[in-house]
Amino acid sequence: MKIETITIKAQLLLQIESKQEWIDKIPRHLPKKKYESEKFLWIDKNGNQFERGLDFQIAEEENLYPCRIYRVQTISSAYQR
């Protein structure tokens, strides 16, 4: 399977510097979702997505922080309808 690099539009919500900061701050510092299916992406410094606790642990071991958390822009929000 070929891995592609893609570009998406998203709003940076928060950046965390370590697994401990993830434990201390999340979910308290994240904004509420605007609607149920809204997507937040958690991305390491190499562009890989965080999905579960093991990802945060490996990111710390491999020096892959910071983790940036983005709100993905939808078409309707881009065109304000």
URKA-V171875 format. One record per residue. N is the residue number from 0. OMEGA is omega in radians with two decimals (999 if undefined). Layout:
BEGIN
n/omega
N/OMEGA
N/OMEGA
END
This chain:
BEGIN
n/omega
0/3.13
1/3.07
2/3.12
3/2.97
4/-3.14
5/3.07
6/3.06
7/3.06
8/-3.09
9/3.10
10/3.06
11/-3.13
12/-2.98
13/3.03
14/3.08
15/-2.98
16/-3.08
17/3.06
18/3.14
19/3.10
20/3.05
21/3.14
22/-3.07
23/-2.98
24/-2.98
25/0.10
26/-3.03
27/-3.05
28/3.09
29/3.07
30/3.06
31/3.09
32/3.14
33/3.09
34/-2.96
35/-3.06
36/3.14
37/-3.07
38/2.94
39/3.07
40/3.10
41/-2.96
42/3.10
43/-3.05
44/3.10
45/3.11
46/3.10
47/-3.10
48/2.97
49/3.09
50/-3.05
51/-3.08
52/3.12
53/3.10
54/3.14
55/3.11
56/-3.14
57/3.11
58/3.11
59/-3.14
60/-3.07
61/3.13
62/-3.11
63/3.07
64/0.23
65/2.99
66/3.09
67/-3.10
68/-3.07
69/2.95
70/-3.11
71/3.13
72/3.07
73/3.08
74/-3.10
75/3.10
76/3.10
77/-3.09
78/3.03
79/3.07
80/999
END
